[in-house]
Amino acid sequence: MVAVASVLVIEDDLRIRESVARGLVGSGHVVRTEASGAAALAAAVEWRPDVVVLDLGLPDIDGADVLRMLRGVSAVPVIVATARDDEAEIVRVLDGGADDYVVKPYSAAHLEARIRAVLRRAETAGAEADAGEVVVGALVVAPGRREATIDGRKLDLTRLEFDLLAHLARRSPEVVTRRELLAEVWQQPYGGADKTVDVHLSWLRRKLGETGSEPRYLHTVRGVGVRLIAPAAG
């Protein structure tokens, strides 16, 4: 069971801020709230929360800039609250360094599930710190150092990109379904419409130097899932 967390809620709308805080406190979490980006950054550095819930529409600093500045000083898991559910917005927040997102309006139960998920991911990453290297062709994944190289070149991966790659490498050459990836990597065994997996697979392909139409390591099995295999020799 995931332990009670300290949660920093950054939301300028008083009604939403109080409602979210009330729900999280009711679930046993310790909550601090801030209504502006500047105050939130100071609180994140001073208080060192376990999780941050960040609204993008802040009055003083754009939420995306708050996320970027926060990432410069902390690796704390960040769940972004956004009013849009289109792929471009999802890509924007994830590419900006968010660990997950919720779409407004969201329920207290939904947010609580997302918090549990990011905390479980953090626990899993810690548990894998001593794991040995996984080698698939010229791709080497080292969970202990949280590093991956291909043809001797270090890959510049976000935290979730690395977790996804490491999971696929450990399962190689098996086919892994998107539902399994949501459950095992994102710790979210629910919701089949989540675009997060496809977005991260697309990013991984780009960083591995391949495309969906010309795969090298990541191969989609239509209607089933995806698998990571070494390129054929020659």
HUJOTA-V445627 format. One record per pair of residues at least 12 apart in sequence whose C-alpha atoms are under 10 Angstrom apart, sorted by the first residue. I is the first residue (numbers start at 1). GAP is how many residues later the second one is. D is the distance in whole Angstrom. If there is no record, write none. Layout:
i=I gap=GAP d=D
i=I gap=GAP d=D
This chain:
i=1 gap=115 d=9
i=1 gap=119 d=9
i=2 gap=113 d=9
i=2 gap=114 d=6
i=2 gap=115 d=9
i=2 gap=117 d=7
i=2 gap=118 d=7
i=2 gap=121 d=9
i=3 gap=25 d=9
i=3 gap=26 d=9
i=3 gap=113 d=9
i=3 gap=116 d=8
i=3 gap=117 d=9
i=4 gap=20 d=10
i=4 gap=21 d=10
i=4 gap=23 d=8
i=4 gap=24 d=6
i=4 gap=25 d=5
i=4 gap=26 d=8
i=4 gap=46 d=9
i=4 gap=112 d=9
i=4 gap=115 d=10
i=5 gap=19 d=9
i=5 gap=22 d=10
i=5 gap=23 d=8
i=5 gap=24 d=5
i=5 gap=25 d=6
i=5 gap=26 d=8
i=5 gap=44 d=8
i=5 gap=45 d=6
i=5 gap=46 d=7
i=5 gap=110 d=9
i=5 gap=111 d=9
i=5 gap=114 d=8
i=6 gap=18 d=10
i=6 gap=19 d=10
i=6 gap=22 d=10
i=6 gap=23 d=6
i=6 gap=24 d=5
i=6 gap=25 d=6
i=6 gap=26 d=8
i=6 gap=41 d=9
i=6 gap=42 d=8
i=6 gap=43 d=5
i=6 gap=44 d=5
i=6 gap=45 d=7
i=6 gap=46 d=9
i=7 gap=14 d=9
i=7 gap=17 d=8
i=7 gap=18 d=9
i=7 gap=22 d=7
i=7 gap=23 d=6
i=7 gap=24 d=5
i=7 gap=25 d=6
i=7 gap=26 d=8
i=7 gap=37 d=10
i=7 gap=40 d=10
i=7 gap=41 d=9
i=7 gap=42 d=6
i=7 gap=43 d=6
i=7 gap=44 d=5
i=7 gap=45 d=6
i=7 gap=46 d=7
i=7 gap=71 d=10
i=7 gap=108 d=9
i=8 gap=13 d=9
i=8 gap=22 d=9
i=8 gap=23 d=6
i=8 gap=24 d=5
i=8 gap=25 d=6
i=8 gap=26 d=8
i=8 gap=32 d=8
i=8 gap=35 d=8
i=8 gap=36 d=7
i=8 gap=39 d=9
i=8 gap=40 d=9
i=8 gap=41 d=6
i=8 gap=42 d=8
i=8 gap=43 d=6
i=8 gap=44 d=5
i=8 gap=45 d=6
i=8 gap=46 d=8
i=8 gap=70 d=9
i=9 gap=12 d=7
i=9 gap=15 d=10
i=9 gap=22 d=7
i=9 gap=23 d=6
i=9 gap=24 d=5
i=9 gap=25 d=6
i=9 gap=26 d=8
i=9 gap=31 d=8
i=9 gap=40 d=10
i=9 gap=42 d=9
i=9 gap=43 d=6
i=9 gap=44 d=5
i=9 gap=45 d=6
i=9 gap=46 d=8
i=9 gap=70 d=10
i=10 gap=22 d=9
i=10 gap=23 d=6
i=10 gap=24 d=5
i=10 gap=25 d=6
i=10 gap=26 d=7
i=10 gap=27 d=8
i=10 gap=29 d=9
i=10 gap=30 d=6
i=10 gap=31 d=10
i=10 gap=33 d=10
i=10 gap=42 d=8
i=10 gap=43 d=6
i=10 gap=44 d=5
i=10 gap=45 d=6
i=10 gap=46 d=9
i=10 gap=47 d=10
i=10 gap=48 d=8
i=10 gap=53 d=9
i=10 gap=70 d=10
i=10 gap=71 d=9
i=11 gap=22 d=7
i=11 gap=23 d=6
i=11 gap=24 d=5
i=11 gap=25 d=7
i=11 gap=26 d=9
i=11 gap=29 d=9
i=11 gap=42 d=8
i=11 gap=43 d=7
i=11 gap=44 d=5
i=11 gap=45 d=8
i=11 gap=46 d=8
i=11 gap=47 d=7
i=11 gap=48 d=10
i=11 gap=52 d=10
i=11 gap=70 d=9
i=12 gap=21 d=9
i=12 gap=22 d=7
i=12 gap=23 d=4
i=12 gap=24 d=6
i=12 gap=25 d=9
i=12 gap=42 d=10
i=12 gap=43 d=8
i=12 gap=44 d=9
i=12 gap=45 d=8
i=12 gap=46 d=6
i=12 gap=47 d=7
i=12 gap=48 d=10
i=13 gap=22 d=7
i=13 gap=42 d=9
i=13 gap=44 d=9
i=13 gap=45 d=9
i=13 gap=46 d=10
i=14 gap=19 d=10
i=14 gap=20 d=10
i=14 gap=21 d=8
i=16 gap=89 d=9
i=17 gap=16 d=7
i=17 gap=17 d=8
i=17 gap=18 d=8
i=17 gap=38 d=10
i=18 gap=15 d=8
i=19 gap=88 d=10
i=19 gap=89 d=8
i=20 gap=13 d=9
i=20 gap=33 d=10
i=20 gap=86 d=10
i=20 gap=87 d=9
i=20 gap=88 d=7
i=20 gap=91 d=9
i=20 gap=92 d=10
i=21 gap=12 d=7
i=21 gap=87 d=9
i=22 gap=86 d=9
i=23 gap=84 d=9
i=23 gap=85 d=6
i=23 gap=86 d=8
i=23 gap=88 d=9
i=23 gap=89 d=9
i=24 gap=84 d=7
i=24 gap=85 d=9
i=24 gap=87 d=9
i=24 gap=88 d=7
i=24 gap=91 d=10
i=26 gap=82 d=10
i=27 gap=81 d=9
i=27 gap=82 d=9
i=27 gap=85 d=8
i=29 gap=83 d=10
i=30 gap=19 d=9
i=30 gap=20 d=10
i=31 gap=18 d=9
i=31 gap=20 d=10
i=31 gap=21 d=10
i=32 gap=12 d=10
i=32 gap=15 d=9
i=32 gap=17 d=9
i=32 gap=20 d=10
i=33 gap=19 d=10
i=33 gap=20 d=9
i=34 gap=20 d=10
i=35 gap=20 d=9
i=35 gap=23 d=7
i=35 gap=24 d=8
i=35 gap=25 d=9
i=36 gap=19 d=10
i=36 gap=21 d=9
i=36 gap=22 d=6
i=36 gap=23 d=6
i=36 gap=24 d=6
i=36 gap=25 d=7
i=36 gap=26 d=10
i=36 gap=27 d=9
i=36 gap=30 d=10
i=37 gap=17 d=9
i=37 gap=18 d=9
i=37 gap=19 d=9
i=37 gap=20 d=10
i=37 gap=21 d=6
i=37 gap=22 d=8
i=37 gap=23 d=6
i=37 gap=24 d=5
i=37 gap=25 d=8
i=37 gap=26 d=7
i=37 gap=27 d=10
i=37 gap=28 d=9
i=37 gap=29 d=6
i=37 gap=30 d=9
i=37 gap=32 d=10
i=37 gap=33 d=10
i=38 gap=20 d=10
i=38 gap=21 d=10
i=38 gap=22 d=7
i=38 gap=23 d=7
i=38 gap=28 d=8
i=39 gap=21 d=10
i=40 gap=12 d=9
i=40 gap=14 d=9
i=40 gap=26 d=8
i=40 gap=30 d=9
i=41 gap=25 d=7
i=41 gap=26 d=9
i=41 gap=28 d=8
i=41 gap=29 d=7
i=41 gap=32 d=9
i=42 gap=28 d=10
i=44 gap=26 d=8
i=44 gap=29 d=9
i=44 gap=30 d=8
i=44 gap=32 d=9
i=45 gap=25 d=9
i=45 gap=28 d=8
i=45 gap=29 d=8
i=48 gap=26 d=8
i=48 gap=28 d=8
i=49 gap=27 d=7
i=49 gap=28 d=9
i=50 gap=25 d=10
i=50 gap=26 d=6
i=50 gap=27 d=7
i=50 gap=28 d=9
i=50 gap=65 d=10
i=50 gap=68 d=10
i=50 gap=69 d=8
i=50 gap=72 d=10
i=51 gap=24 d=10
i=51 gap=25 d=6
i=51 gap=26 d=5
i=51 gap=27 d=6
i=51 gap=28 d=8
i=51 gap=64 d=7
i=51 gap=65 d=10
i=51 gap=67 d=8
i=51 gap=68 d=8
i=52 gap=15 d=10
i=52 gap=18 d=10
i=52 gap=24 d=7
i=52 gap=25 d=6
i=52 gap=26 d=5
i=52 gap=27 d=6
i=52 gap=28 d=8
i=52 gap=46 d=10
i=52 gap=47 d=10
i=52 gap=63 d=9
i=53 gap=24 d=9
i=53 gap=25 d=6
i=53 gap=26 d=5
i=53 gap=27 d=6
i=53 gap=28 d=7
i=53 gap=45 d=10
i=53 gap=47 d=10
i=53 gap=48 d=9
i=53 gap=49 d=9
i=53 gap=58 d=9
i=53 gap=62 d=9
i=54 gap=12 d=9
i=54 gap=13 d=8
i=54 gap=24 d=7
i=54 gap=25 d=6
i=54 gap=26 d=5
i=54 gap=27 d=6
i=54 gap=28 d=9
i=54 gap=44 d=9
i=54 gap=47 d=9
i=54 gap=48 d=10
i=55 gap=12 d=10
i=55 gap=24 d=9
i=55 gap=25 d=6
i=55 gap=26 d=5
i=55 gap=27 d=7
i=55 gap=28 d=9
i=55 gap=46 d=10
i=55 gap=47 d=10
i=55 gap=49 d=10
i=56 gap=24 d=7
i=56 gap=25 d=7
i=56 gap=26 d=6
i=56 gap=27 d=9
i=56 gap=37 d=9
i=57 gap=24 d=9
i=57 gap=25 d=8
i=57 gap=26 d=9
i=63 gap=17 d=9
i=63 gap=18 d=10
i=63 gap=19 d=10
i=63 gap=30 d=10
i=64 gap=16 d=9
i=64 gap=28 d=9
i=64 gap=29 d=7
i=64 gap=32 d=7
i=64 gap=33 d=9
i=64 gap=34 d=9
i=65 gap=31 d=9
i=66 gap=30 d=10
i=67 gap=12 d=10
i=67 gap=13 d=9
i=67 gap=26 d=9
i=67 gap=29 d=7
i=67 gap=30 d=7
i=67 gap=31 d=7
i=68 gap=28 d=6
i=68 gap=29 d=7
i=68 gap=30 d=9
i=70 gap=27 d=9
i=71 gap=25 d=9
i=71 gap=26 d=7
i=71 gap=27 d=9
i=75 gap=22 d=9
i=75 gap=24 d=10
i=75 gap=84 d=9
i=76 gap=22 d=10
i=76 gap=23 d=9
i=76 gap=42 d=10
i=76 gap=43 d=10
i=76 gap=46 d=9
i=77 gap=20 d=9
i=77 gap=21 d=7
i=77 gap=22 d=6
i=77 gap=23 d=8
i=77 gap=38 d=9
i=77 gap=41 d=7
i=77 gap=42 d=8
i=77 gap=44 d=9
i=77 gap=45 d=8
i=77 gap=82 d=10
i=78 gap=16 d=10
i=78 gap=19 d=8
i=78 gap=20 d=5
i=78 gap=21 d=5
i=78 gap=22 d=7
i=78 gap=23 d=8
i=78 gap=37 d=9
i=78 gap=40 d=8
i=79 gap=14 d=9
i=79 gap=15 d=10
i=79 gap=18 d=10
i=79 gap=19 d=6
i=79 gap=20 d=6
i=79 gap=21 d=5
i=79 gap=22 d=5
i=79 gap=23 d=7
i=79 gap=32 d=9
i=79 gap=35 d=8
i=79 gap=36 d=8
i=79 gap=39 d=8
i=80 gap=13 d=7
i=80 gap=14 d=9
i=80 gap=17 d=10
i=80 gap=18 d=6
i=80 gap=19 d=8
i=80 gap=20 d=6
i=80 gap=21 d=5
i=80 gap=22 d=6
i=80 gap=23 d=8
i=81 gap=12 d=9
i=81 gap=19 d=9
i=81 gap=20 d=6
i=81 gap=21 d=5
i=81 gap=22 d=6
i=81 gap=23 d=7
i=81 gap=24 d=9
i=81 gap=25 d=9
i=81 gap=30 d=10
i=82 gap=19 d=7
i=82 gap=20 d=6
i=82 gap=21 d=5
i=82 gap=22 d=6
i=82 gap=23 d=9
i=82 gap=24 d=10
i=83 gap=19 d=8
i=83 gap=20 d=5
i=83 gap=21 d=5
i=83 gap=22 d=7
i=83 gap=23 d=10
i=84 gap=18 d=9
i=84 gap=19 d=6
i=84 gap=20 d=8
i=85 gap=16 d=10
i=85 gap=17 d=9
i=85 gap=18 d=6
i=85 gap=19 d=9
i=85 gap=109 d=10
i=85 gap=110 d=10
i=86 gap=17 d=10
i=86 gap=109 d=9
i=87 gap=107 d=10
i=87 gap=108 d=7
i=87 gap=109 d=9
i=87 gap=112 d=8
i=88 gap=111 d=10
i=90 gap=12 d=10
i=90 gap=13 d=10
i=90 gap=104 d=10
i=90 gap=105 d=8
i=90 gap=106 d=8
i=90 gap=109 d=8
i=91 gap=104 d=9
i=91 gap=105 d=8
i=91 gap=108 d=7
i=91 gap=109 d=9
i=91 gap=112 d=10
i=94 gap=64 d=9
i=94 gap=66 d=9
i=94 gap=102 d=8
i=94 gap=105 d=9
i=94 gap=106 d=9
i=95 gap=63 d=9
i=95 gap=104 d=10
i=95 gap=105 d=9
i=95 gap=108 d=9
i=96 gap=62 d=10
i=97 gap=61 d=8
i=97 gap=62 d=9
i=97 gap=63 d=9
i=98 gap=60 d=10
i=98 gap=61 d=10
i=98 gap=62 d=9
i=99 gap=15 d=10
i=99 gap=18 d=10
i=99 gap=19 d=7
i=99 gap=22 d=10
i=99 gap=59 d=9
i=99 gap=60 d=8
i=99 gap=61 d=7
i=99 gap=87 d=9
i=100 gap=14 d=7
i=100 gap=15 d=9
i=100 gap=17 d=9
i=100 gap=18 d=8
i=100 gap=60 d=10
i=100 gap=86 d=9
i=100 gap=96 d=8
i=101 gap=13 d=8
i=101 gap=95 d=9
i=102 gap=12 d=8
i=113 gap=74 d=9
i=113 gap=75 d=8
i=113 gap=77 d=10
i=114 gap=72 d=9
i=114 gap=73 d=9
i=114 gap=74 d=8
i=116 gap=71 d=8
i=116 gap=72 d=9
i=117 gap=66 d=9
i=117 gap=67 d=10
i=117 gap=68 d=9
i=117 gap=69 d=6
i=117 gap=70 d=5
i=117 gap=71 d=6
i=117 gap=72 d=9
i=118 gap=67 d=10
i=118 gap=68 d=7
i=118 gap=69 d=7
i=118 gap=70 d=9
i=119 gap=68 d=9
i=120 gap=64 d=10
i=120 gap=65 d=9
i=120 gap=66 d=9
i=120 gap=67 d=7
i=120 gap=68 d=10
i=121 gap=39 d=9
i=121 gap=42 d=9
i=121 gap=63 d=9
i=121 gap=64 d=7
i=121 gap=65 d=7
i=121 gap=66 d=7
i=122 gap=37 d=10
i=124 gap=39 d=10
i=124 gap=60 d=10
i=124 gap=61 d=9
i=124 gap=63 d=10
i=125 gap=18 d=8
i=125 gap=19 d=9
i=125 gap=21 d=9
i=125 gap=34 d=10
i=125 gap=38 d=8
i=125 gap=60 d=10
i=126 gap=17 d=10
i=126 gap=18 d=9
i=127 gap=16 d=10
i=127 gap=17 d=9
i=128 gap=14 d=10
i=128 gap=15 d=6
i=128 gap=16 d=6
i=128 gap=17 d=10
i=128 gap=18 d=9
i=129 gap=13 d=9
i=129 gap=14 d=6
i=129 gap=15 d=4
i=129 gap=16 d=7
i=129 gap=17 d=8
i=130 gap=12 d=9
i=130 gap=13 d=7
i=130 gap=14 d=5
i=130 gap=15 d=9
i=131 gap=12 d=6
i=131 gap=13 d=6
i=131 gap=14 d=9
i=131 gap=15 d=10
i=132 gap=12 d=7
i=132 gap=13 d=10
i=133 gap=12 d=9
i=133 gap=13 d=10
i=133 gap=14 d=10
i=133 gap=15 d=9
i=133 gap=33 d=10
i=133 gap=36 d=10
i=133 gap=37 d=9
i=134 gap=14 d=9
i=134 gap=32 d=8
i=134 gap=35 d=7
i=134 gap=36 d=7
i=134 gap=37 d=10
i=134 gap=38 d=10
i=135 gap=13 d=10
i=135 gap=14 d=10
i=135 gap=15 d=10
i=135 gap=34 d=8
i=135 gap=35 d=9
i=135 gap=37 d=10
i=135 gap=95 d=9
i=136 gap=14 d=9
i=136 gap=33 d=7
i=136 gap=34 d=9
i=136 gap=36 d=8
i=136 gap=37 d=9
i=136 gap=81 d=9
i=136 gap=92 d=8
i=136 gap=93 d=7
i=136 gap=94 d=5
i=136 gap=95 d=9
i=137 gap=13 d=9
i=137 gap=14 d=9
i=137 gap=80 d=9
i=137 gap=92 d=8
i=137 gap=93 d=5
i=137 gap=94 d=7
i=137 gap=95 d=9
i=137 gap=96 d=9
i=138 gap=12 d=5
i=138 gap=13 d=5
i=138 gap=14 d=8
i=138 gap=15 d=10
i=138 gap=79 d=10
i=138 gap=92 d=8
i=138 gap=93 d=9
i=139 gap=12 d=7
i=139 gap=13 d=8
i=139 gap=14 d=9
i=139 gap=15 d=10
i=139 gap=16 d=10
i=139 gap=30 d=9
i=139 gap=69 d=9
i=139 gap=78 d=9
i=139 gap=90 d=10
i=139 gap=91 d=8
i=140 gap=12 d=8
i=140 gap=13 d=10
i=140 gap=14 d=9
i=140 gap=26 d=9
i=140 gap=29 d=9
i=141 gap=13 d=10
i=141 gap=14 d=10
i=141 gap=21 d=9
i=141 gap=24 d=8
i=141 gap=25 d=6
i=141 gap=26 d=10
i=141 gap=28 d=7
i=141 gap=29 d=9
i=142 gap=20 d=10
i=142 gap=24 d=8
i=143 gap=19 d=9
i=143 gap=20 d=9
i=143 gap=23 d=7
i=143 gap=24 d=10
i=146 gap=13 d=9
i=146 gap=16 d=7
i=146 gap=17 d=9
i=146 gap=20 d=9
i=147 gap=15 d=8
i=147 gap=19 d=9
i=148 gap=14 d=8
i=148 gap=17 d=9
i=148 gap=18 d=9
i=149 gap=59 d=9
i=150 gap=57 d=10
i=150 gap=58 d=7
i=150 gap=59 d=10
i=155 gap=49 d=10
i=155 gap=52 d=7
i=155 gap=53 d=8
i=156 gap=48 d=10
i=156 gap=51 d=8
i=157 gap=46 d=9
i=157 gap=47 d=8
i=157 gap=50 d=8
i=158 gap=42 d=10
i=158 gap=45 d=10
i=158 gap=46 d=10
i=160 gap=25 d=8
i=160 gap=26 d=8
i=160 gap=37 d=10
i=160 gap=40 d=8
i=161 gap=24 d=10
i=161 gap=36 d=10
i=161 gap=38 d=10
i=161 gap=39 d=6
i=161 gap=40 d=8
i=161 gap=42 d=8
i=161 gap=43 d=7
i=161 gap=46 d=10
i=162 gap=38 d=10
i=162 gap=42 d=9
i=163 gap=21 d=10
i=163 gap=22 d=7
i=163 gap=23 d=9
i=164 gap=17 d=8
i=164 gap=18 d=10
i=164 gap=20 d=9
i=164 gap=21 d=6
i=164 gap=22 d=9
i=164 gap=33 d=9
i=164 gap=36 d=8
i=164 gap=37 d=8
i=164 gap=40 d=9
i=165 gap=20 d=10
i=165 gap=35 d=9
i=165 gap=36 d=9
i=165 gap=39 d=8
i=165 gap=53 d=10
i=165 gap=63 d=8
i=166 gap=19 d=9
i=167 gap=14 d=8
i=167 gap=17 d=8
i=167 gap=18 d=7
i=167 gap=61 d=10
i=168 gap=13 d=9
i=168 gap=17 d=10
i=168 gap=50 d=9
i=168 gap=58 d=8
i=168 gap=59 d=7
i=168 gap=60 d=6
i=168 gap=61 d=9
i=169 gap=48 d=10
i=169 gap=58 d=9
i=169 gap=59 d=6
i=169 gap=60 d=8
i=169 gap=61 d=10
i=170 gap=58 d=9
i=171 gap=56 d=8
i=171 gap=57 d=8
i=171 gap=58 d=10
i=172 gap=55 d=7
i=172 gap=56 d=5
i=172 gap=57 d=6
i=172 gap=58 d=9
i=173 gap=53 d=10
i=173 gap=54 d=6
i=173 gap=55 d=6
i=173 gap=56 d=5
i=173 gap=57 d=8
i=174 gap=51 d=10
i=174 gap=52 d=8
i=174 gap=53 d=6
i=174 gap=54 d=8
i=174 gap=55 d=8
i=175 gap=44 d=9
i=175 gap=45 d=9
i=175 gap=46 d=7
i=175 gap=49 d=7
i=175 gap=50 d=6
i=175 gap=51 d=5
i=175 gap=52 d=4
i=175 gap=53 d=8
i=175 gap=54 d=10
i=176 gap=44 d=10
i=176 gap=45 d=9
i=176 gap=48 d=8
i=176 gap=49 d=5
i=176 gap=50 d=5
i=176 gap=51 d=6
i=176 gap=52 d=9
i=177 gap=43 d=10
i=177 gap=44 d=9
i=177 gap=46 d=9
i=177 gap=47 d=6
i=177 gap=48 d=4
i=177 gap=49 d=6
i=177 gap=50 d=9
i=178 gap=14 d=8
i=178 gap=16 d=9
i=178 gap=17 d=10
i=178 gap=18 d=10
i=178 gap=19 d=7
i=178 gap=20 d=8
i=178 gap=46 d=8
i=178 gap=47 d=6
i=178 gap=48 d=8
i=179 gap=12 d=8
i=179 gap=13 d=7
i=179 gap=14 d=10
i=179 gap=15 d=10
i=179 gap=18 d=9
i=179 gap=45 d=10
i=179 gap=46 d=9
i=180 gap=45 d=9
i=181 gap=16 d=7
i=181 gap=44 d=9
i=181 gap=45 d=10
i=182 gap=12 d=8
i=182 gap=14 d=9
i=182 gap=15 d=7
i=185 gap=12 d=9
i=201 gap=17 d=8
i=201 gap=19 d=10
i=201 gap=25 d=9
i=202 gap=16 d=10
i=204 gap=13 d=10
i=204 gap=14 d=8
i=205 gap=12 d=8
i=205 gap=13 d=7
i=205 gap=14 d=10
i=215 gap=13 d=10
i=215 gap=16 d=9
i=216 gap=12 d=9
i=216 gap=13 d=8
i=216 gap=14 d=8
i=216 gap=15 d=6
i=216 gap=16 d=9
i=217 gap=12 d=5
i=217 gap=13 d=6
i=217 gap=14 d=6
i=217 gap=15 d=10
i=218 gap=12 d=9
i=218 gap=13 d=9
